[in-house]
Amino acid sequence: MDKVFKALADQTRRYLLDRLHEHNGQTLGELCERLDMTRQSATQHLALLEAANLVSTVRRGREKLHYLNPVPLHEIQERWIDKFESPRLRALSAVKRRAEEVMTDKPAFVYVTYIESTPEKVWQALTDADLTAEYWGHSNVSDWQAGSPWEHRRTDGSGIADVVGTVVESEAPTRLVTTWADPRAEQSGEPSRVTFDIQPYGEIVRLTVTHENLADEAEREAAAAGWAAVLSNLKSLLETGSVLPQEPWLVPDGNQR
């Protein structure tokens, strides 16, 4: 967390985060257009933000797109704000704000978190119904084979699925791609798509979650809050064996449970 506070202490780096909050998925050139500095200086600032896990990057052809990663901000909120202040202050946290998608050829959200675990354990935590029930409040149920259906079921014994979809790719323990849809809503287009990339990172694991094809502003707002909370709780469960105290869950499809 020291790297996060150090990165946030610089005005230029805060400005870069503000620009990504306004328009996520920008190239270095796009960010430099609004900064009175050289590309080399901007690259150094972005490298520090990426080292602090506040910015994540995705390659699209020759371009390198930069995304605001709210997970460390959410962890600061839980450690330094939630325990001292009332829930109304959640509105001040950047983790509650959307990283709005503007260009259709870019991912809507890219979240990155680092977990002291193994790829195998992270994979199990994403696909085991009992484990997902612990940190997510829903059970992810499937045989996790490509082409198979999957369901995000409530844990109240009703068996109701709040999200359903199809397993698009399944490469244990490194990559899982699923479609997401609300079974009660009319589908007026392609369902959203969630990709989990699990990569060793030294002695720990880098988990990248990409959520694409969100339908509207309401879904974007809910996803911004929901994924940050889910990933923080997943990290806590795998590293400490217990989950964090949470408000009623916001599932990243936008439905409060």
N, C-alpha and C positions, 0 to 999 in steps of 0.2 A: 504493500500500500504506500510505502515511501515514494516509489517511483510515480505514483499517481499524483500525490500532493506536490512533488517537485515539478511535474509537467504542468499542473494547473497553476503554479505560482507565476508563470510567465504570461504577460499580457498578449503577446503574439500568438502563443499556443492556444490560449482561451479564445482568441479571435478566430483561429482556424476551426476550432470545435463549433463555434457559433455559425460559421459559414457552412459547415457540414450538417449542422442541425437544420439550417434553412433549406439546403439543397444537398442531399446525401448522394454519394457516389460520384464525386468530382475527380477529375484528373489533376495532376500537378499544375498544368498550364491554366486550368480554370481557376484554381485557388490563387495562383500568382497574379491573375488579372486584377484582383482587388487588394493586393498587398504591395506596398512600396518596398520590395526587397527582391533580391536575385533568386533564381530557381535553386541555387546551391543552398542559400540560407533557409528557404522554405523547406527544402528536402531535409535539412538537419532538424528543423523543428518537428516535421512530420515523423522522422525516425524516432525522436524522443517520445512522441505521443503513441507511436506504435509499440515501442518498448514498454510503455506503461499500460498497454492494452486498451487505451482509450480510442485508438483508431485501428481499424482492420482494413486490409486491402484485398482486392480481387482482380485478377487479370482478365481482360476482355480483348483478345487479339494483342495488338502492340500496346494498348493502353493499360495503365494501372489505376484502378478506381479506388478512392479512399472513402471509407464509411465510418461514421461515428459509432463507437461500440459502447453502449450504456451500462454494461454489466459491472465494471468497477465503480461507476457512480452509484449504482444500486446498492453495492456492498457498503459504500461509505454512508449512504442513506440509512441502511439498516443498523450500522454500528454506531454512527454519530448523531443521527437525527431521530429515528423512530423511537429509540429508548428514552429520549428526553422530551420530545415534543409531541403534540397531538397529531392525529392522522391528516388534519387539514394541510400540514406543511408538505405533504407529499406532492402537492401541486407545484411546489418550488423546485422539485427535483427534475433534472434533465432526463432521468430514466423514464419519466411518465410522458415525455414528449415524443412525438412521432419523428421518425427519420423518413420523411415523405418521399415517395418515389415519383420522379418527374419524367424520366425517359424510360420508355417501355422495354428497352433492351438491357436494362440494369436490374439486378436483384432488388426487391423492395426493402429487405432488411438483411444485414449480415451481422450476427452477434458472435463474439469470440470469448471463450473463457478457458482458463488454464486450471487443471485439476490434478492434484497429487493422487494419481491412480494409474491404472493400466488401460490400454485400449479395450481389452477383453471385459474389464469391469464396467467401463463406461458403456460399452455396447449392451451388456446385460442390464444396466440401469435404464437404458432407453427402451428395451424390448421385453423385460420381465414384468408381467402384470402386477405382481405383488410389490415390486420395488417402485414402479411408477405410481402405484396407489399411495405409497408413503410420502413421496416428495411432490407429486403433482396433484393428488386428490382424485385422480382418475386412473383406471387401469388400461394400459395399452395392450390390446388383445389381438394376436394374429399368429400364424405359423412363420411369418416373416420371410416367406419365399417370394421372389419376384412374380408379380401377377396376382398375388393373393390379396383378399380384402383385409382391412384392419379396422378396429374400432377403439374409440376413446370413451370407455364406459364409466359411469358413475359408480362410486363405491358404497352407495347406500342400500345395496341389495335389490334395487329396482331393475338392474340390467340395462338401463337406458344408455344409449350411446349418444353423446353430445357432438362427436365428430366421427365421421366415417371416411374411408378412402381406400386407395389401392397402393400396395407396395410396388413402386416403380423399379427401384434398384435395391439389392440387398447383398452387400459384400462384407460379411462379418470378418474382423471387428472394425472396419475402417470407414464404411460408407453406407448410409441408409437414406433412400429417397422415397417419400410418400406423398400422395395427394390428400388434401383436406377439404371436407365439405360438411355443411350442417344438414343432417338428414331431414330436418323439418322445414327447411327453406327451399323455395324454388330456385333452381340453379339456372342462371341466365348466361352462363359462359363456362369457361374452363374452371375447375376447382383450383384453389391455391395449392402450392407445392412447397414442401419442406425438405431440405437436404441437411443431413447430419454428416459432417466430415470429422473423423476421429484420427488424429495423427500423434505419434510419439513426439515429444519435445524435450529432449534430454531425458531426465528421470521422471518427467511428468507427462501429461497429455494435453494437447491443444484440441478443444472441441469448437468447431465452427458450425453455426446454425444459420442457414439461408432460407428465408421465407419469401416466396415470390408469388406474383399474380393475386395480390390482395384486391378485393373488389372495390372498396370505397374508403372514405376517410375514417368512418367508424371502425372498420377492421384494422386500419393502420394504427389508430390510436390504441385499440385494445392490444394489438400485437406488441407495440412498443413497451407497454407495461407488463404484459403477460410473459413474454419470453425472458425478460430480465429477471423476473421473480422465479420462474421455473428453473433457470440455469443457476441462480444463486442457491436455490434449495437443493438442486442436484449436487452441486459442488460441496455443500455442507454435509449432505448425507454420505457421500463417498469419502470425504476427508475426516469427518468426525464421528460418523455413525448415527447422527441425529439431524433432524431437519430444523430449519429456522422457524420462529413464530411468525405466522402469516395472517393477513386479513383474508376474507373469503376469496377464493382463487379467481383470477381472470384467466380463462383459457385463451390462448393466442388467437382463436378464431373470432373473439369478440363477445363471447357469452359469459356472463357472470354466473358462477355456480354457488 
